[in-house]
Amino acid sequence: MKNLANRLKKTINVEDKRKSEDPKIREFEQLLDEVEQYGCAKKPEYTFPMIDTIGKSTYALLNKSFNRDLL
């Protein structure tokens, strides 16, 4: 397992070095910084209800319609 971790660390270091030397990537990172400064780039905000909430509301909805059909 240590060997795998060491290989992974080496690969990450090589990729980081390659990324820092690539002018297109540096230019892209600068562009992203500028866009974030102007407030145009925002991280998405997700407002999904919790899994239990979805399950409970669906279960309640199914039971209500099922009970109405029986009456």
mmCIF file as gemmi writes it, N, C-alpha and C atoms, coordinates in Angstrom:
data_model
loop_
_atom_site.group_PDB
_atom_site.id
_atom_site.type_symbol
_atom_site.label_atom_id
_atom_site.label_alt_id
_atom_site.label_comp_id
_atom_site.label_asym_id
_atom_site.label_entity_id
_atom_site.label_seq_id
_atom_site.pdbx_PDB_ins_code
_atom_site.Cartn_x
_atom_site.Cartn_y
_atom_site.Cartn_z
_atom_site.occupancy
_atom_site.B_iso_or_equiv
_atom_site.pdbx_formal_charge
_atom_site.auth_seq_id
_atom_site.auth_asym_id
_atom_site.pdbx_PDB_model_num
ATOM 1 N N . MET Axp A 1 ? 0.823 -1.193 0 1 0 ? 1 A 1
ATOM 2 C CA . MET Axp A 1 ? 0 0 0 1 0 ? 1 A 1
ATOM 3 C C . MET Axp A 1 ? 0.868 1.258 0 1 0 ? 1 A 1
ATOM 4 N N . LYS Axp A 2 ? 1.983 1.233 0.72 1 0 ? 2 A 1
ATOM 5 C CA . LYS Axp A 2 ? 2.877 2.392 0.743 1 0 ? 2 A 1
ATOM 6 C C . LYS Axp A 2 ? 3.45 2.647 -0.646 1 0 ? 2 A 1
ATOM 7 N N . ASN Axp A 3 ? 3.737 1.568 -1.374 1 0 ? 3 A 1
ATOM 8 C CA . ASN Axp A 3 ? 4.282 1.716 -2.719 1 0 ? 3 A 1
ATOM 9 C C . ASN Axp A 3 ? 3.287 2.434 -3.626 1 0 ? 3 A 1
ATOM 10 N N . LEU Axp A 4 ? 2.036 2.073 -3.517 1 0 ? 4 A 1
ATOM 11 C CA . LEU Axp A 4 ? 0.996 2.716 -4.31 1 0 ? 4 A 1
ATOM 12 C C . LEU Axp A 4 ? 0.872 4.191 -3.933 1 0 ? 4 A 1
ATOM 13 N N . ALA Axp A 5 ? 0.913 4.493 -2.656 1 0 ? 5 A 1
ATOM 14 C CA . ALA Axp A 5 ? 0.833 5.882 -2.194 1 0 ? 5 A 1
ATOM 15 C C . ALA Axp A 5 ? 2.024 6.69 -2.698 1 0 ? 5 A 1
ATOM 16 N N . ASN Axp A 6 ? 3.201 6.104 -2.677 1 0 ? 6 A 1
ATOM 17 C CA . ASN Axp A 6 ? 4.386 6.806 -3.174 1 0 ? 6 A 1
ATOM 18 C C . ASN Axp A 6 ? 4.286 7.062 -4.678 1 0 ? 6 A 1
ATOM 19 N N . ARG Axp A 7 ? 3.806 6.093 -5.416 1 0 ? 7 A 1
ATOM 20 C CA . ARG Axp A 7 ? 3.643 6.265 -6.859 1 0 ? 7 A 1
ATOM 21 C C . ARG Axp A 7 ? 2.62 7.359 -7.156 1 0 ? 7 A 1
ATOM 22 N N . LEU Axp A 8 ? 1.578 7.393 -6.371 1 0 ? 8 A 1
ATOM 23 C CA . LEU Axp A 8 ? 0.553 8.412 -6.55 1 0 ? 8 A 1
ATOM 24 C C . LEU Axp A 8 ? 1.118 9.803 -6.255 1 0 ? 8 A 1
ATOM 25 N N . LYS Axp A 9 ? 1.904 9.93 -5.19 1 0 ? 9 A 1
ATOM 26 C CA . LYS Axp A 9 ? 2.531 11.215 -4.855 1 0 ? 9 A 1
ATOM 27 C C . LYS Axp A 9 ? 3.461 11.673 -5.972 1 0 ? 9 A 1
ATOM 28 N N . LYS Axp A 10 ? 4.252 10.756 -6.521 1 0 ? 10 A 1
ATOM 29 C CA . LYS Axp A 10 ? 5.163 11.103 -7.613 1 0 ? 10 A 1
ATOM 30 C C . LYS Axp A 10 ? 4.383 11.572 -8.835 1 0 ? 10 A 1
ATOM 31 N N . THR Axp A 11 ? 3.31 10.88 -9.154 1 0 ? 11 A 1
ATOM 32 C CA . THR Axp A 11 ? 2.499 11.25 -10.311 1 0 ? 11 A 1
ATOM 33 C C . THR Axp A 11 ? 1.886 12.629 -10.123 1 0 ? 11 A 1
ATOM 34 N N . ILE Axp A 12 ? 1.4 12.905 -8.933 1 0 ? 12 A 1
ATOM 35 C CA . ILE Axp A 12 ? 0.818 14.221 -8.653 1 0 ? 12 A 1
ATOM 36 C C . ILE Axp A 12 ? 1.873 15.307 -8.782 1 0 ? 12 A 1
ATOM 37 N N . ASN Axp A 13 ? 3.071 15.058 -8.274 1 0 ? 13 A 1
ATOM 38 C CA . ASN Axp A 13 ? 4.144 16.043 -8.375 1 0 ? 13 A 1
ATOM 39 C C . ASN Axp A 13 ? 4.525 16.308 -9.828 1 0 ? 13 A 1
ATOM 40 N N . VAL Axp A 14 ? 4.598 15.252 -10.626 1 0 ? 14 A 1
ATOM 41 C CA . VAL Axp A 14 ? 4.939 15.412 -12.037 1 0 ? 14 A 1
ATOM 42 C C . VAL Axp A 14 ? 3.857 16.214 -12.75 1 0 ? 14 A 1
ATOM 43 N N . GLU Axp A 15 ? 2.613 15.909 -12.486 1 0 ? 15 A 1
ATOM 44 C CA . GLU Axp A 15 ? 1.51 16.633 -13.134 1 0 ? 15 A 1
ATOM 45 C C . GLU Axp A 15 ? 1.466 18.085 -12.687 1 0 ? 15 A 1
ATOM 46 N N . ASP Axp A 16 ? 1.714 18.347 -11.408 1 0 ? 16 A 1
ATOM 47 C CA . ASP Axp A 16 ? 1.739 19.727 -10.923 1 0 ? 16 A 1
ATOM 48 C C . ASP Axp A 16 ? 2.856 20.52 -11.596 1 0 ? 16 A 1
ATOM 49 N N . LYS Axp A 17 ? 4 19.899 -11.752 1 0 ? 17 A 1
ATOM 50 C CA . LYS Axp A 17 ? 5.129 20.567 -12.403 1 0 ? 17 A 1
ATOM 51 C C . LYS Axp A 17 ? 4.802 20.843 -13.86 1 0 ? 17 A 1
ATOM 52 N N . ARG Axp A 18 ? 4.218 19.851 -14.52 1 0 ? 18 A 1
ATOM 53 C CA . ARG Axp A 18 ? 3.868 20.021 -15.93 1 0 ? 18 A 1
ATOM 54 C C . ARG Axp A 18 ? 2.805 21.107 -16.094 1 0 ? 18 A 1
ATOM 55 N N . LYS Axp A 19 ? 1.863 21.121 -15.172 1 0 ? 19 A 1
ATOM 56 C CA . LYS Axp A 19 ? 0.796 22.121 -15.231 1 0 ? 19 A 1
ATOM 57 C C . LYS Axp A 19 ? 1.353 23.525 -15.026 1 0 ? 19 A 1
ATOM 58 N N . SER Axp A 20 ? 2.304 23.673 -14.123 1 0 ? 20 A 1
ATOM 59 C CA . SER Axp A 20 ? 2.861 25.004 -13.856 1 0 ? 20 A 1
ATOM 60 C C . SER Axp A 20 ? 3.715 25.509 -15.014 1 0 ? 20 A 1
ATOM 61 N N . GLU Axp A 21 ? 4.217 24.613 -15.845 1 0 ? 21 A 1
ATOM 62 C CA . GLU Axp A 21 ? 5.056 25.017 -16.973 1 0 ? 21 A 1
ATOM 63 C C . GLU Axp A 21 ? 4.24 25.291 -18.237 1 0 ? 21 A 1
ATOM 64 N N . ASP Axp A 22 ? 3.028 24.828 -18.3 1 0 ? 22 A 1
ATOM 65 C CA . ASP Axp A 22 ? 2.205 24.99 -19.495 1 0 ? 22 A 1
ATOM 66 C C . ASP Axp A 22 ? 1.62 26.404 -19.539 1 0 ? 22 A 1
ATOM 67 N N . PRO Axp A 23 ? 1.961 27.191 -20.572 1 0 ? 23 A 1
ATOM 68 C CA . PRO Axp A 23 ? 1.479 28.578 -20.622 1 0 ? 23 A 1
ATOM 69 C C . PRO Axp A 23 ? -0.04 28.682 -20.796 1 0 ? 23 A 1
ATOM 70 N N . LYS Axp A 24 ? -0.644 27.724 -21.48 1 0 ? 24 A 1
ATOM 71 C CA . LYS Axp A 24 ? -2.1 27.776 -21.684 1 0 ? 24 A 1
ATOM 72 C C . LYS Axp A 24 ? -2.834 27.601 -20.361 1 0 ? 24 A 1
ATOM 73 N N . ILE Axp A 25 ? -2.333 26.73 -19.514 1 0 ? 25 A 1
ATOM 74 C CA . ILE Axp A 25 ? -2.971 26.503 -18.218 1 0 ? 25 A 1
ATOM 75 C C . ILE Axp A 25 ? -2.802 27.727 -17.328 1 0 ? 25 A 1
ATOM 76 N N . ARG Axp A 26 ? -1.607 28.319 -17.334 1 0 ? 26 A 1
ATOM 77 C CA . ARG Axp A 26 ? -1.397 29.539 -16.547 1 0 ? 26 A 1
ATOM 78 C C . ARG Axp A 26 ? -2.307 30.664 -17.024 1 0 ? 26 A 1
ATOM 79 N N . GLU Axp A 27 ? -2.444 30.798 -18.334 1 0 ? 27 A 1
ATOM 80 C CA . GLU Axp A 27 ? -3.319 31.823 -18.889 1 0 ? 27 A 1
ATOM 81 C C . GLU Axp A 27 ? -4.78 31.578 -18.49 1 0 ? 27 A 1
ATOM 82 N N . PHE Axp A 28 ? -5.197 30.322 -18.527 1 0 ? 28 A 1
ATOM 83 C CA . PHE Axp A 28 ? -6.559 29.965 -18.131 1 0 ? 28 A 1
ATOM 84 C C . PHE Axp A 28 ? -6.801 30.263 -16.655 1 0 ? 28 A 1
ATOM 85 N N . GLU Axp A 29 ? -5.827 29.951 -15.798 1 0 ? 29 A 1
ATOM 86 C CA . GLU Axp A 29 ? -5.966 30.227 -14.366 1 0 ? 29 A 1
ATOM 87 C C . GLU Axp A 29 ? -6.057 31.73 -14.106 1 0 ? 29 A 1
ATOM 88 N N . GLN Axp A 30 ? -5.295 32.52 -14.844 1 0 ? 30 A 1
ATOM 89 C CA . GLN Axp A 30 ? -5.37 33.976 -14.71 1 0 ? 30 A 1
ATOM 90 C C . GLN Axp A 30 ? -6.743 34.489 -15.144 1 0 ? 30 A 1
ATOM 91 N N . LEU Axp A 31 ? -7.263 33.924 -16.234 1 0 ? 31 A 1
ATOM 92 C CA . LEU Axp A 31 ? -8.582 34.312 -16.704 1 0 ? 31 A 1
ATOM 93 C C . LEU Axp A 31 ? -9.647 33.979 -15.668 1 0 ? 31 A 1
ATOM 94 N N . LEU Axp A 32 ? -9.558 32.806 -15.069 1 0 ? 32 A 1
ATOM 95 C CA . LEU Axp A 32 ? -10.502 32.432 -14.023 1 0 ? 32 A 1
ATOM 96 C C . LEU Axp A 32 ? -10.424 33.378 -12.832 1 0 ? 32 A 1
ATOM 97 N N . ASP Axp A 33 ? -9.214 33.762 -12.45 1 0 ? 33 A 1
ATOM 98 C CA . ASP Axp A 33 ? -9.053 34.714 -11.34 1 0 ? 33 A 1
ATOM 99 C C . ASP Axp A 33 ? -9.727 36.045 -11.653 1 0 ? 33 A 1
ATOM 100 N N . GLU Axp A 34 ? -9.54 36.533 -12.881 1 0 ? 34 A 1
ATOM 101 C CA . GLU Axp A 34 ? -10.161 37.801 -13.276 1 0 ? 34 A 1
ATOM 102 C C . GLU Axp A 34 ? -11.68 37.695 -13.272 1 0 ? 34 A 1
ATOM 103 N N . VAL Axp A 35 ? -12.199 36.596 -13.783 1 0 ? 35 A 1
ATOM 104 C CA . VAL Axp A 35 ? -13.65 36.407 -13.85 1 0 ? 35 A 1
ATOM 105 C C . VAL Axp A 35 ? -14.23 36.339 -12.436 1 0 ? 35 A 1
ATOM 106 N N . GLU Axp A 36 ? -13.534 35.688 -11.531 1 0 ? 36 A 1
ATOM 107 C CA . GLU Axp A 36 ? -13.995 35.612 -10.144 1 0 ? 36 A 1
ATOM 108 C C . GLU Axp A 36 ? -13.958 36.987 -9.474 1 0 ? 36 A 1
ATOM 109 N N . GLN Axp A 37 ? -12.949 37.786 -9.803 1 0 ? 37 A 1
ATOM 110 C CA . GLN Axp A 37 ? -12.856 39.125 -9.224 1 0 ? 37 A 1
ATOM 111 C C . GLN Axp A 37 ? -14.023 40 -9.655 1 0 ? 37 A 1
ATOM 112 N N . TYR Axp A 38 ? -14.468 39.844 -10.9 1 0 ? 38 A 1
ATOM 113 C CA . TYR Axp A 38 ? -15.604 40.628 -11.398 1 0 ? 38 A 1
ATOM 114 C C . TYR Axp A 38 ? -16.935 40.067 -10.914 1 0 ? 38 A 1
ATOM 115 N N . GLY Axp A 39 ? -16.907 38.925 -10.296 1 0 ? 39 A 1
ATOM 116 C CA . GLY Axp A 39 ? -18.126 38.341 -9.75 1 0 ? 39 A 1
ATOM 117 C C . GLY Axp A 39 ? -18.955 37.572 -10.764 1 0 ? 39 A 1
ATOM 118 N N . CYS Axp A 40 ? -18.369 37.253 -11.888 1 0 ? 40 A 1
ATOM 119 C CA . CYS Axp A 40 ? -19.113 36.53 -12.922 1 0 ? 40 A 1
ATOM 120 C C . CYS Axp A 40 ? -19.089 35.019 -12.704 1 0 ? 40 A 1
ATOM 121 N N . ALA Axp A 41 ? -18.082 34.527 -12.05 1 0 ? 41 A 1
ATOM 122 C CA . ALA Axp A 41 ? -17.968 33.087 -11.815 1 0 ? 41 A 1
ATOM 123 C C . ALA Axp A 41 ? -18.328 32.806 -10.367 1 0 ? 41 A 1
ATOM 124 N N . LYS Axp A 42 ? -19.333 31.998 -10.198 1 0 ? 42 A 1
ATOM 125 C CA . LYS Axp A 42 ? -19.755 31.632 -8.856 1 0 ? 42 A 1
ATOM 126 C C . LYS Axp A 42 ? -19.851 30.122 -8.774 1 0 ? 42 A 1
ATOM 127 N N . LYS Axp A 43 ? -19.55 29.606 -7.616 1 0 ? 43 A 1
ATOM 128 C CA . LYS Axp A 43 ? -19.711 28.18 -7.418 1 0 ? 43 A 1
ATOM 129 C C . LYS Axp A 43 ? -21.205 27.882 -7.308 1 0 ? 43 A 1
ATOM 130 N N . PRO Axp A 44 ? -21.632 26.778 -7.897 1 0 ? 44 A 1
ATOM 131 C CA . PRO Axp A 44 ? -23.069 26.462 -7.834 1 0 ? 44 A 1
ATOM 132 C C . PRO Axp A 44 ? -23.51 26.148 -6.412 1 0 ? 44 A 1
ATOM 133 N N . GLU Axp A 45 ? -24.703 26.589 -6.106 1 0 ? 45 A 1
ATOM 134 C CA . GLU Axp A 45 ? -25.267 26.311 -4.787 1 0 ? 45 A 1
ATOM 135 C C . GLU Axp A 45 ? -26.413 25.327 -4.987 1 0 ? 45 A 1
ATOM 136 N N . TYR Axp A 46 ? -26.311 24.206 -4.334 1 0 ? 46 A 1
ATOM 137 C CA . TYR Axp A 46 ? -27.337 23.192 -4.458 1 0 ? 46 A 1
ATOM 138 C C . TYR Axp A 46 ? -28.205 23.215 -3.205 1 0 ? 46 A 1
ATOM 139 N N . THR Axp A 47 ? -29.49 23.189 -3.419 1 0 ? 47 A 1
ATOM 140 C CA . THR Axp A 47 ? -30.411 23.217 -2.292 1 0 ? 47 A 1
ATOM 141 C C . THR Axp A 47 ? -31.336 22.012 -2.34 1 0 ? 47 A 1
ATOM 142 N N . PHE Axp A 48 ? -30.75 20.859 -2.594 1 0 ? 48 A 1
ATOM 143 C CA . PHE Axp A 48 ? -31.546 19.648 -2.593 1 0 ? 48 A 1
ATOM 144 C C . PHE Axp A 48 ? -31.916 19.286 -1.161 1 0 ? 48 A 1
ATOM 145 N N . PRO Axp A 49 ? -33.14 18.841 -0.942 1 0 ? 49 A 1
ATOM 146 C CA . PRO Axp A 49 ? -33.48 18.388 0.404 1 0 ? 49 A 1
ATOM 147 C C . PRO Axp A 49 ? -32.722 17.101 0.729 1 0 ? 49 A 1
ATOM 148 N N . MET Axp A 50 ? -32.619 16.821 1.988 1 0 ? 50 A 1
ATOM 149 C CA . MET Axp A 50 ? -31.916 15.616 2.399 1 0 ? 50 A 1
ATOM 150 C C . MET Axp A 50 ? -32.634 14.387 1.856 1 0 ? 50 A 1
ATOM 151 N N . ILE Axp A 51 ? -31.921 13.303 1.691 1 0 ? 51 A 1
ATOM 152 C CA . ILE Axp A 51 ? -32.485 12.083 1.114 1 0 ? 51 A 1
ATOM 153 C C . ILE Axp A 51 ? -33.693 11.615 1.918 1 0 ? 51 A 1
ATOM 154 N N . ASP Axp A 52 ? -33.597 11.655 3.227 1 0 ? 52 A 1
ATOM 155 C CA . ASP Axp A 52 ? -34.719 11.216 4.055 1 0 ? 52 A 1
ATOM 156 C C . ASP Axp A 52 ? -35.954 12.075 3.807 1 0 ? 52 A 1
ATOM 157 N N . THR Axp A 53 ? -35.756 13.356 3.588 1 0 ? 53 A 1
ATOM 158 C CA . THR Axp A 53 ? -36.882 14.249 3.36 1 0 ? 53 A 1
ATOM 159 C C . THR Axp A 53 ? -37.598 13.886 2.063 1 0 ? 53 A 1
ATOM 160 N N . ILE Axp A 54 ? -36.828 13.6 1.022 1 0 ? 54 A 1
ATOM 161 C CA . ILE Axp A 54 ? -37.433 13.217 -0.251 1 0 ? 54 A 1
ATOM 162 C C . ILE Axp A 54 ? -38.211 11.923 -0.077 1 0 ? 54 A 1
ATOM 163 N N . GLY Axp A 55 ? -37.613 10.969 0.602 1 0 ? 55 A 1
ATOM 164 C CA . GLY Axp A 55 ? -38.273 9.69 0.803 1 0 ? 55 A 1
ATOM 165 C C . GLY Axp A 55 ? -39.545 9.823 1.615 1 0 ? 55 A 1
ATOM 166 N N . LYS Axp A 56 ? -39.496 10.635 2.648 1 0 ? 56 A 1
ATOM 167 C CA . LYS Axp A 56 ? -40.674 10.812 3.51 1 0 ? 56 A 1
ATOM 168 C C . LYS Axp A 56 ? -41.807 11.49 2.749 1 0 ? 56 A 1
ATOM 169 N N . SER Axp A 57 ? -41.496 12.526 1.991 1 0 ? 57 A 1
ATOM 170 C CA . SER Axp A 57 ? -42.558 13.231 1.271 1 0 ? 57 A 1
ATOM 171 C C . SER Axp A 57 ? -43.143 12.351 0.174 1 0 ? 57 A 1
ATOM 172 N N . THR Axp A 58 ? -42.323 11.596 -0.516 1 0 ? 58 A 1
ATOM 173 C CA . THR Axp A 58 ? -42.823 10.693 -1.554 1 0 ? 58 A 1
ATOM 174 C C . THR Axp A 58 ? -43.671 9.601 -0.94 1 0 ? 58 A 1
ATOM 175 N N . TYR Axp A 59 ? -43.215 9.043 0.153 1 0 ? 59 A 1
ATOM 176 C CA . TYR Axp A 59 ? -43.966 7.99 0.842 1 0 ? 59 A 1
ATOM 177 C C . TYR Axp A 59 ? -45.323 8.529 1.305 1 0 ? 59 A 1
ATOM 178 N N . ALA Axp A 60 ? -45.323 9.727 1.868 1 0 ? 60 A 1
ATOM 179 C CA . ALA Axp A 60 ? -46.575 10.325 2.342 1 0 ? 60 A 1
ATOM 180 C C . ALA Axp A 60 ? -47.516 10.603 1.173 1 0 ? 60 A 1
ATOM 181 N N . LEU Axp A 61 ? -46.976 11.094 0.062 1 0 ? 61 A 1
ATOM 182 C CA . LEU Axp A 61 ? -47.795 11.38 -1.109 1 0 ? 61 A 1
ATOM 183 C C . LEU Axp A 61 ? -48.411 10.102 -1.664 1 0 ? 61 A 1
ATOM 184 N N . LEU Axp A 62 ? -47.613 9.052 -1.765 1 0 ? 62 A 1
ATOM 185 C CA . LEU Axp A 62 ? -48.125 7.785 -2.279 1 0 ? 62 A 1
ATOM 186 C C . LEU Axp A 62 ? -49.194 7.212 -1.368 1 0 ? 62 A 1
ATOM 187 N N . ASN Axp A 63 ? -48.994 7.307 -0.069 1 0 ? 63 A 1
ATOM 188 C CA . ASN Axp A 63 ? -49.982 6.762 0.867 1 0 ? 63 A 1
ATOM 189 C C . ASN Axp A 63 ? -51.269 7.569 0.855 1 0 ? 63 A 1
ATOM 190 N N . LYS Axp A 64 ? -51.175 8.891 0.694 1 0 ? 64 A 1
ATOM 191 C CA . LYS Axp A 64 ? -52.382 9.709 0.64 1 0 ? 64 A 1
ATOM 192 C C . LYS Axp A 64 ? -53.221 9.353 -0.576 1 0 ? 64 A 1
ATOM 193 N N . SER Axp A 65 ? -52.565 9.244 -1.746 1 0 ? 65 A 1
ATOM 194 C CA . SER Axp A 65 ? -53.325 8.917 -2.954 1 0 ? 65 A 1
ATOM 195 C C . SER Axp A 65 ? -53.872 7.497 -2.876 1 0 ? 65 A 1
ATOM 196 N N . PHE Axp A 66 ? -53.118 6.595 -2.299 1 0 ? 66 A 1
ATOM 197 C CA . PHE Axp A 66 ? -53.572 5.209 -2.151 1 0 ? 66 A 1
ATOM 198 C C . PHE Axp A 66 ? -54.768 5.138 -1.208 1 0 ? 66 A 1
ATOM 199 N N . ASN Axp A 67 ? -54.719 5.857 -0.089 1 0 ? 67 A 1
ATOM 200 C CA . ASN Axp A 67 ? -55.821 5.85 0.868 1 0 ? 67 A 1
ATOM 201 C C . ASN Axp A 67 ? -57.066 6.497 0.284 1 0 ? 67 A 1
ATOM 202 N N . ARG Axp A 68 ? -56.93 7.549 -0.548 1 0 ? 68 A 1
ATOM 203 C CA . ARG Axp A 68 ? -58.077 8.186 -1.176 1 0 ? 68 A 1
ATOM 204 C C . ARG Axp A 68 ? -58.78 7.229 -2.135 1 0 ? 68 A 1
ATOM 205 N N . ASP Axp A 69 ? -57.984 6.42 -2.837 1 0 ? 69 A 1
ATOM 206 C CA . ASP Axp A 69 ? -58.553 5.469 -3.785 1 0 ? 69 A 1
ATOM 207 C C . ASP Axp A 69 ? -59.375 4.409 -3.076 1 0 ? 69 A 1
ATOM 208 N N . LEU Axp A 70 ? -58.969 4.057 -1.86 1 0 ? 70 A 1
ATOM 209 C CA . LEU Axp A 70 ? -59.685 3.036 -1.108 1 0 ? 70 A 1
ATOM 210 C C . LEU Axp A 70 ? -61.016 3.538 -0.578 1 0 ? 70 A 1
ATOM 211 N N . LEU Axp A 71 ? -61.105 4.838 -0.321 1 0 ? 71 A 1
ATOM 212 C CA . LEU Axp A 71 ? -62.343 5.391 0.252 1 0 ? 71 A 1
ATOM 213 C C . LEU Axp A 71 ? -63.352 5.632 -0.788 1 0 ? 71 A 1
